[in-house]
């Protein structure tokens, strides 16, 4: 990439949530050991008699988190009190409705890493969200009243379901990327970018990657076939850009941002906080001519003038904030665009807190060393590009206690869900969550940190499983 001065940004396509102050939550004060101690104390010390008679639950209700990308974003928490400005990281439960205004962008983030991204002028209601006891998504459903959404569903285990209902049609998936458009006249358009989607109206069809189908206001399906270009749709571009940076990079570090309309002479800035090293970036747009300039944390500009699409490049730099400047050079009338970043990052490694970038890791090797001869087992389980699962087991005093917690990015906080709590083989998750809520006055859905959490993922390193939390100040 050649060097050129960056254009003045006029559109903020994905402004991160504002940084905030608070206490750090990692290490053995990081929500793992600390929460384990709190839970055991509440059970054993405070009225521990009740859990022996509770029956196991098939699944537990789980909150989702609201990610505010650009305002206005409003939330109605019970469908009767009216809409109020949404708060970044706000808990969303069944019955909550999210509405984006003109220029507003938001996402509904589920603990397993699945998410629903909302374009401006979109209204979505969460109707169900449940996790299985092992931390997998058991069921999730949403009703989209109007607008455009892009949904990325992590791979679902057997028996699990994820459904987005438009007007008179619904889309059921099993690990995929798809888009739903509900127009003002109540007609629908469903596009599939990856995986398969079962669309049900008056009839049912199965869409595969690269296909779309229309539905009228009465649910009659028509026009199943290849995805057709749509002038104002950024989400097909988002899927394209995401694939462009996926090869050879660390999945957990990926970020894709979109913008609806960039016209000749205008520019937009996309910020990406990276652990540093080799960084892959891509700009996708449907036609005309746009350029991409990336400013690294040292202030060096890396610019591309290539005319082919997508615009792709790799650069090397230190930890910190990377600014992508997209400029519309010749785009009459304006076009949407997408920018994706990803980094080649090692699993584990030393803590990073420099250049405004923060990276914290917890490995099974570190945990084992810290808890040796304690009678407690604490482990990071599995691998995920969008969440981290930690399990706890002890038999202190002859009382077998185990729990599983799922951590995810409820930006600006660290989201956490207690997915399983077992005492002497009896699952008491619902009762523990209820007891914690009554004691603390709030659910254990997020932990404040002294930085903004951008992403959480888990990987396999030299010391076994590793939980990684990345963010910025």
N, C-alpha and C positions, 0 to 999 in steps of 0.2 A: 504494500500500500504506500502511495506517495503521501507527502505531508501537505496539508492545506489548512488555513484557518477555519475553525468551525463556524457555521452560520448561526445567527442568533435564534435560539429556540422560541417558537411562538405557541406550540401545542405541547402539552404534557400528556403523553399517551398513557403512561403508567407511573404516576408519582407514588413513591413508597409512603407508607403510613409515617406520621411524624415520630421521631425518636422520643423516648420518654425515660424518665429516671425510675429507679426501683432497685431492689436487691438482686444480686446474682443468685442463680438457683442451681449451679452445677457443682461438680465434685461430689463429696458425700453430703453437701448441702444442696444437691441439685435436683431435688424432686424425686430421686430414686430412693436413697437411704432415708431421707427425711420423711417422705410420705409413708414408707414402710413402718418407721418407728411410730408415727402418729396413728396409723391404722391399728397396729398391734396394741398400742396403749388404749385406744378407744374401745377395742373389743375386750381385752383382757382385764383392764382396770375398771372401765366404766360399764357396768351392767352386762357382763359377758354371758349371762345365762340364756338370752333369747335366741342365739343363733343355732342352738342345737335342734330346734323344732321347725326350722324354715326349710321349705322345699326348694330344690334347684329350679332356676328359671331357664327356659329355652333360649332366650335372647334378652339383651338389656337395651333399654332406650338410650340413645346416645345423642349428645348435642353435636351440631355442626357449628362452624365458625364463620362469621361474616368478614370477608376481606374487602376493605374499602380501597379501591384503586384510584378513583377520581369522583369527587362529589358533583351533583347531589345523589346521595343514596339514603333512602328512608326505610324504616322497619315498622311494621305493625305486629306487635308481639302476641296479640290475642284476637285479632280480626274484629275488634269492637272499640278499642281505645283510640284508634286513628294512628296515622303514621307520624313517626318522630325521626330525626336524623340518626342514621345508623352509626355505631361506634366501631372502630377497627377492633377485630377480635371478639366482637359481641357474640354471645352464645345464641344459637338458633335452634329451637325445638319444633316438634310437630305442631302445626297451626300457625307458625310465624310466616309473615309475608315480607319479601324484600322488593323494593321498587327503585329503579334507577330513573333519574330525570334526564333531560337533554344534556348530553355531555357526561353523564354519570356512568361509571364502570364499577362493577363489583364482582365478587365470586363467593359462592357458597362452598366451603371447604369441609369435607368429611374426614374423620380421624384416620381412615385407611389410606388417605391420599387422593381419593376420588374428589373431583370438584366440578362445579357448574359455573361457568363464566357468563356474566350478563352484560349485554351491550346496552347502550342508552335506550331509554323509553321501554323498559322491560319490567314485567311483574311476575314474580315466581313465589309460590307458597310451598313450604316444606310440609309434607303430609305424613311422612314416616322416616325414621332413621334408627336403625338397630344394629348392634354389633353382637357377634357370637362371643362366647367366653374366651376364645383363643385370640380375639382381637381382629378377626376378619369381619368385613361388612356382611351382615346377614340380610338386611333389606333396607332400601332407601327408595322413596318416591316423592315426586314433586309435581305440582300443577303449574303450568306456564300459561298465564292468562293472556299475555300479549308480549310481543318483542322477540328478540333473538338471543339464543343461548348456545354455548359450546360446552359439551360435557366430555370429560375424560374420566373413564371408569377403570379403576384397577382391576386386575383379574379376580373374578368372583369364584369362590369355592362352590362345590356342588350344593344345590338347594338354595343358594343366595339369589337375590333379585335386585335390580336397579331399574326404575321406571320413571320416565318423564312424560307427563300427559299434556298434550296441547288442547285445542278445542275439538272435541269429538274424536280424537285419535290418541293413541299412546305408543311410546317406543320403549321396548324392553331389551336390555343388553346384557352381555357377559364379557366385560373387559374390552373396551373399545373407545373410539373418539367419534362423536357425531354432533350434528347441529340441528336445532329445532327453531323454525321461524313460525310465529303465530301473527298473522297480519290483523289489521284493524277490522277487516271484514270477516274474521274468524276462519279464514282459510289457512292451511298449514303447508309447510315444506320441510322435509326431513332429509338431511344429507349424511352420509356415512364416510368417514375418512380412514378409519381403521377398524378391523373386526367386523362383526355382524350386528344388525339391529332388526328385531321383529316388530313391525309396525302394524297396529291393529286399529281398524275403523269399522266400517260395515263389512269389510273383508280383511284378510291378513296377508301381508307379504313379508319376505325376509330380504333385507338389503345387505349387500356386501360392500367392501371398501371400494369407493369410487362411484357409488350409486346414489340416486335420490328418488323421492316419490312425493307427489302432491296429494293433498286431501282437501276437499271442499268443506264448507261449514257444517255439512251433515255427516262427515266422516267417509265419504266415498273417495277411494284411492284411485289415482291415475298417474300416467306419465312416468312409471318406473323405468329408469335407464341411467346412463352416465350423468355425472354431475355437470350442470351447465354453468358457465361463468356468470357471476352476478356482480354488477358494478359496485355495490356498496357493502359487499360481504367480506370482512377481514378474516373470518375463521378458516376458510379453505387455505388462505395464505399462512395462517398460524400453524396448521397441520403440516404444510409444506416446509416451513422454516424449521419447525421442531425436528423433522426428519433430517434436514440438512446438517444439523450440528450434532446429531446423536452418535455418529460413527466414531468410536475411539475415545469418547469423552465419558465422564462419570455422570450417570443418569441423575443422581441426586442433585447435581449442580445446575441442571437445566432451568432456563427461564425464557418464556415467550411472552411478548407484549404486542398489543395491536393498536391501530388507530383507524378511524372510519373514513377520514377524508383529508387528504393533503393535496393542495392545489399549487400550481406554479408559483414559485417564490416563497412558499411557506416551508417551515422546518419543524421538526419535533425532536425531543430529547427522550431517550430511554436510558435509565440508570441500571447498572448491574453490579452487585457486590460479589467479588470473586476472591477465592483463596490464593490466586496468583498462579503463575506458571504458564502453560500453554492454554490459550483461550480461543474457542471457535465461535464465530459470529456469522449470522446470515441475515440479509434483508430480502424480503419477498414483497413484490407488488405486481399487479396484473398487466401493466403495459406502460407506455410512455417512457419517462426517464427520471429515475431518482438516484441519488448518490448517498453513500454511507461514510461517515467519519467517526472513528472511535478514539476518544481521548482517554489515555491510560492514567493511573494515579500519579505518575510523574509529570503529567501535563503534556506528554508527547502525543501528537495527532497522527493517527494511522488512517489514511483516506483511500478510498477506491473510486475509480472513474470507469469501471467496467460497465458495458452496456447490457451484458447478458443477465438473465434472471434465473435463479436468485443470485444476489450479490453475496459472495462468500469469501471468508478470509480467516487466517489464524494469526495470532500475535502472542508475544511473550511479555509478561510484565509482573510487577509485584502485587501482593495482596492490597485490596482497596477497591475504590469505586471506579468503574469504567463507564464512560458516558458515550452512548451512541447517538450521533446527530444525523437524522435523516432529512435530506433536502429534496424537495420536489423541483427539479430543474425544468422539465417540460411536461406538465400534467394538466392540460386544460380541463376545467370542471372539477378536478380533484379525484383521487382514488384512495382506497384503503391500503394499508400496508401492515406488515408484521416484522418484528425483529426477534431473533432467538440468540441466546448465549448459552454456552456450556464450557466447563473447564475440565482438563485432565488433572484430577486430584487424587492423591494417594489416600488410601483408607487408613484413618488414624492420624498419627503424627502429633507434633507438639501443638499446644494451644497457640492461636494467633489472635493478637489484638493490636492491630497497627493499621494506619491509614484509614481509620474509620471502619475497617472490616474486623469482624469477630468470628472465630471458629473454635468451638469447644468439642472435645471428643471424650467418650467414656468407652473403654474397651473391657472385654471380659477378663483380659489379663490384669488390667489395673484393679478391677473390682475384686478378683480372686486374691490378689496380693493384699488389698486393704482389709478384706474380711476373713483372712486365714485364721483358722481355729476359733471363729466366732460362732459356728453352728448355723450360719446363715448362708444361703446360696442366692446370689443375685446375678442374672445373666441377660445380655442382649440376645434376643432370639431372631433368627431369620435375616433376610435381606429385603429391603424395600427402598425405592427411590423417593418415597414421599412420607415416610413415617418410621418410627422405631418402637419396637416392642420389648419391654423389660419384664422378666418374671422373677418372682421372689419365693423362696421356700425356707421355712425354719421348723424346727421341732423343739423349740426352747420350752423347758418345763414339761416335756412330754406331750405338748399340744401341737399337732401338725397344722401349720398355717401356710397357705400359698396364695399368691395373687398375681395377676397380669395387668400391666398398664400399657396403654398405647400413647405415644407422644407424637405430636404433629405441629405444624406451623399454624397457629391461630394468630397471625401477625396483628399487632406487634408482640403478643405474648407467646409463650410456649404452651400449646394446647395439651391437655392430658385427660384421658378417660380410663377409669377403672373398669376393665372388661371382665374380670373374674376375681372373686375373693372366696376362698374355700377354707373351711375349718372342719377338720376331721371328716373330710370327704363330702361335706355339705356346702353347696354354693350359696353364699349369702350376699351376693353383689348388690342387689337392689336395696337390701336393708342397710348395708354399710354406707352406700351413697346417701341414703335418706338420713342416716344418723349423722354423717359428716355435715350434711347441709344444715341440719337443725342445730348442730353445735357451733359451726363457723358462720352461719348466716348466708353462706354462698356455696355454690356447687364447686367441685374440684375439677372444673373444666379448663382452667388456665392458670399458669404460674407467671407472675410478673418477673421480668428480667431488667437489667439496667441497659439493655440495648434492644433494638427491634429485631425480632426473629424473622428471617426470610425463608428458611427451609430447614427441614429435619429429615434425615434419612439414615439408613443402617446399611452396613457393608461388612465384608469379611476381610480382616487384616491379618497381620502376622500373629497378633495376640487373640485371634478368634473374632467373635462378633464385636462390632463397634457402632455406637450411636454417635451421629454427627449432627451438630447444631451450628448453622451459619447465619450470620446477621450483620447488622451495621449500627453504628452510633450516629 
